[in-house]
């Protein structure tokens, strides 16, 4: 399992962004985990959120519909604030505040 996770980590995309606004919310990082299936998008989101400073935001992009339950559950469990969920053209977009 550990070897698989290390392999997967090298394929997703994290972008540090400054100045991009999403409905008046500044996005600090973008995590694109499109194409990965459960539980990988939620696990990677959790790891990236752990590395963010308090008050920073993460935008997650995925096509895994199971994240409709797992990402809000992650936020509730860890005390993150889920600012926005948007679904468009088969993709889900989450904005999470740490």
N, C-alpha and C positions, 0 to 999 in steps of 0.2 A: 504494500500500500504506500509506503514512504517513497519508493522509487517512482511509482506512478505520479505521485503528487509533485515531485521535483521536475519530472518531465512536463507535466501540465503547466506548471508555473512559468516555464520558459515560453509558452505559446500565447498567453493572454496579453492584453495590452493595457498599460497604465500610462496615462498622459498627465503631466503636471500642467495645469492651466492657470493663467492669471487673467483676470478681467472679463471672462466670459460670464454672461448673466443668463440665468434661466428663471424667468418669471420673478425678477428682482432678487434672486438668490445667486450669490457668487459661487461658482463651481471651482473648487480647488484642485480636484483630480477627477479624471474620467477612467473608469474601468470597463473595458469591452471584453465580455466573456461570451459573446455570441458564438454559438456552435457547441458549447459545452453543456452537458446534461447533468442533472442532479446526481450528487450533491456538490459538484465542483463549483458552480457559480456562487453558491452561498458560502462555501468554505473559503474561497479566494476573497470574497467580499469581507468576510470576517477578519481575515489576515490583514488585508489592506486597511480596514477601519482601525485595527489595533495600532497600526503605525502612524495614523493621522493624529495631529494635535487636536485638543479639545477646541471646538468652535469652527473647525474646518468641515468642508462638505465633499462628498463623493457622489459622482453620477455613475450609476451602474447601467450598462446596456447588455441585455440578454434576450435570447429567444426561447428560453426554458420556462414553460408555463408553471412549473412546480414552484418557481420563485415567488409566485403570487401569494403563497402561504409561508414559504421559508424565509424570505427576506423580512417581511413584517415581524415574524416570530423572532428572528435574530435581533432586530431593533428593539423589540420589547424586552428580550432577555438581557441584552447588554446595556440598555438605557440610551440607545441612540434615538434620534428623532427622524422619522420618515416624513420628509417634507412634501414629497410628490411622487405619485405613481402615474405613468402615462403609457398607454399601449397604442402603437401605430405601426401599420404595415408588418405585422407579425413580430415586432420587437417590443420589449418592455423596457421602460426607462424608470429608474429609481433615483431620487435625490435624497441622500442621507446626511444628517448633521450629527457630528460626534459631540 
